[in-house]
Amino acid sequence: MSNVPQAMCPRTAPVPDHPTGRAVSAAAVEPRTPGLHVSPSRRAVAANDRPTISFELFPPRNPDAAPRLWNTIQQLETVKPDFVSVTYGASGKTRVTTRALVRRLLRETSLNPIAHLTCVGTSREEITTIVGEFLDEGLRSFLALRGDPPTDQSDWAAHPDGLQTASELVELLRDIEAKRCADSPSQAVRARVRPLSVAVAAFPRGNHATGGTRAQDVASLLAKQEAGADFAITQVFFDADDYLGIVAEAREAGVTIPIIPGIIPTTDPARLLRVQELTGVPVPHDLLDLLGSADDELDRHHRGIRASVDLVNGVLDGGAPGVHLYTFNQHHAALDLLEGAHLDGGARTAPDLASWPQDTAPARSTRD
C-alpha cells in the first residue's frame, strides 16, 4: 500500500447508501406484462432493512440503442435500487461510452453508479488517469476486476507496466484516493462525506476464466478484502447452494465483507446458453426443459420468472444481503422478478396471486 496516511481517507461502509433524489412519475412507468404480478402482501421487513437491489448495465453498442437503454434506466429507477453497475469492455474499448453513461447517471438520475474497471491491456499510469477522470466526474464507487482477455487473444496477459490481479487494482484505487486526500484538504473532507467504495467479484463455482477452483477464489477474495475491498458481487449461478457454499467457505477463511449474489432472470434459453458459453457456468437441464416445454413466449416468461423467484428466495432466506440482477439492458424480466420476490418496494399495483397461471405462482419466502 501507499505510504500516504490512510486516516486521511476513511473507508466506506460495506454497501453503498440507498439513493435519494427525484421521484419518477407514475405516468412514466411502462405497463407490465399481464399476469405476472403478485399479492400486495410484501416481504415483512423494516424499510431500512430491505434487502439491497441492484442492476448491471452496459454502455450502448451503437447510438441507435441509447434511447432504448435510457428507457430501461428510467424503468429500473422506479424501484429505487441501491446502485447500478456499468460494465467496461476488454482493453477499455468502452472507456468513452462507459464514462458518458456514468456521467449521465450521476447528473440526470437518483441512481448510484458503480463503474467496472479492469486490468486488461492498461498500464498502471493509464489506470490512474482513468480513475482520476471518473473521480473528477463525481463517481465514488468502482467494481475492480482483473478482466477477461480481448476476443482476439486466447490467454490473459498483464500489460508490461500493468497489474496482475484484481487485488492489486483494489490497492491502486485506495492509493489513488489516499494521494488525492493528502494533496487536498478539501478533497479529504469530501472523502469523509462520500467515502470511496470498492467492490470486487466472487465466483461461486470457481473462476472459469482462470481455471480456478472455489477454494482458490475464496483465497483470492480474502486477498481482495485485505487490499481494501468493501463488498463482493458474485458471478451468475443457478443453484442457491452454490452461493451459500461460497459464503460459508469465505466466512470460514476470514472473509467478512458482504457477498451479494449476482442473478440473471432465467426467461431466455438462448441467453442462458450464451452465458454458459462465456462463463463456464452450466445451465441446469431441468431449467432448459422447463422453458423449452412452454406453450408460448408468455408462458415461458412466467416459468422463467418463477424459477428466478425461487432462486432469489433461496439466497435471501439463506442470509444474502440483497440481489444484483444482470439485466442485459432490459427491464421487464428484472422488474417482474423483483415484484415476484416482493422486492420492488410496492412500486407496482399488484392483483392477487390467482392471476398467475397454475404452477407458476412464485413460492412464498419462508420469511414472509
Beta strands, then each sheet from edge to edge (+ up, - down):
strand 1: 52-57
strand 2: 83-86
strand 3: 113-118
strand 4: 141-145
strand 5: 197-202
strand 6: 231-234
strand 7: 259-260
strand 8: 262-263
strand 9: 322-326
sheet 1: 7+ 6+ 5+ 4+ 3+ 2+ 1+ 9+ 8+
end
